[in-house]
Amino acid sequence: MASLMENFSNDPIDINLLPKFEDVDYTGISGNYLIKSNIQTGIFLIFVLIAWGVFWYYDAGIQNLQLAAGIIILFFAFRFWNNYKMQANYGYALRDKDLLYRRGFIVNTVTVIPFNRIQHVSVSRDFFDKILNISSLQIFTAGGGGSDVNIPGLEPTLAVNLKEALSKKLSHND
């Protein structure tokens, strides 16, 4: 038992020598995803305006309606602005041992997924995706309850190619 402890080492790692994910060149997503985001925001705006119209019809009070209109304008101006800013920050990178996924504008997030943690990969398309010719790549990792990473706005052939590339990496890791 003592000989096992004599061979044991747990040396510190110099953090400066680790690869930096910030230096990776990310591949952006399709501009059609921005169109999808704006369509979804526009549909939400229509429902909010209908609700505002109902309050106006039932005379909820001019001051309340003006305040609500101001809040609605500010909220949706922010949502549309945020859609544009988010579009520029979406990106992914496929490396030898992992996949990186970057997103966010106000809060930036980079997710690093080692290939040996990926359980399976799928491609999905909803109604708007089919119209705009885009897909989402969903990556499920060990221990996750649902899709751990969802990369939206990919060209359908690219999404399938990425799925196949990840599947090959998974079979090599087994």
Secondary structure, DSSP 8 states (H G I E B T S, - for coil): -HHHHHH-------GGGS--GGGS--B---THHHHHHHHHHHHHHHHHHHHHHHHHHTT--HHHHHHHHHHHHHHHHHHHHHHHHHHHH-EEEE-SSEEEEEE-SSS-EEEEEEGGGEEEEEEE--HHHHHHT-EEEEEEETT-SS-SEEEEEE-HHHHHHHHHHHHHHHHHH-
